Amino acid sequence: MDLALFQSEDPQLKSEFVEKLRWACSNIGFFIIKGHGVTENCVNDAWNITKTYFDLPLYEKRKILLGLNGYLYGYSGLEKEALTRSLGKKSLPDLKESFCVGPYNIQWNCQKTIWPNKPHGFKQIWMQYYMAMEGLSNTLLRAFALALNLEELWFKDKTNYHASALRALNYPALPPPHKKNQLRAGEHTDYGTFTILKSDGPGLQVLNKKGKWIHVKNLPNTFVVNLGDLMKFWTSNFWVSTKHRVIATNSDYEQRRQSLAFFHNVNLDTIIKPLEVKADFSAPIQKHPILFGEFLHQKHKAATELSIRKVK
């Protein structure tokens, strides 16, 4: 999908984009965008310095440790998360490591990001990428609003101090043997509004409505966007939050994989009241509003719980 069409001065092109977006959100929950306006330099700078970060010694990365004293952002090592557990299922931990930062516009109950000292320039480059994703998200939110037959700026006062997170993931090269059913990232859905993903190769799969895992194409100069659980709840299940995972064959495990994921979230103190979406569908209507901050915390806690035995 060409996002440049949405920003066109031609109302017909804009309307056609919104129609395609509405279909993708209600039927797939995933789509690929081009014409997004994010420069190659911005992406490449973030990509390269992230790779340099993951190449640092483990003791250096562990100086800012996610989960220490309840801290939500920072470094998480190999096999320290099992995303499938966020669905309430038992799972082996994921074969990935990550580094995550939170919002710079600290409000309400957001934690302040602690930045690593190495590599040099990391904060500046990541902030540039974060703000580029923030701008792209605002454009997508305008399109989402129109696709839901709402005012174009309907999401603005619900995201003016959003709790979005930028997370880099490194799937290191691992020699065999590997544990059976252990994936690079287990089956899961994302938690928030939507995710903007940049990756460097194959491995991402989406579960279609027929129960078959489909590979997501990795195209140059594009981003993969997928809806999260919040958007599904917000639209009374009219829009879908699709299960996905990252896999590798035995030979692929010997190839390193990296991705940058911008997890868009609304303001933590937003009360989410399900919309009365005007559509012909038979999904059950959500009735009870939720506080987004509590919803996000519960999902995150389930995925990072290290004891499989505690998962119901």
Helices and strands as residue ranges (DSSP letters): H 3-6, H 11-27, E 30-33, H 40-54, H 58-61, G 68-70, E 74-76, G 83-87, E 97-101, H 122-147, G 156-158, E 165-171, E 185-188, E 194-199, E 204-207, E 213-215, E 223-227, H 229-234, E 244-246, G 252-254, E 257-264, E 271-272, E 290-291, H 292-304, G 308-310
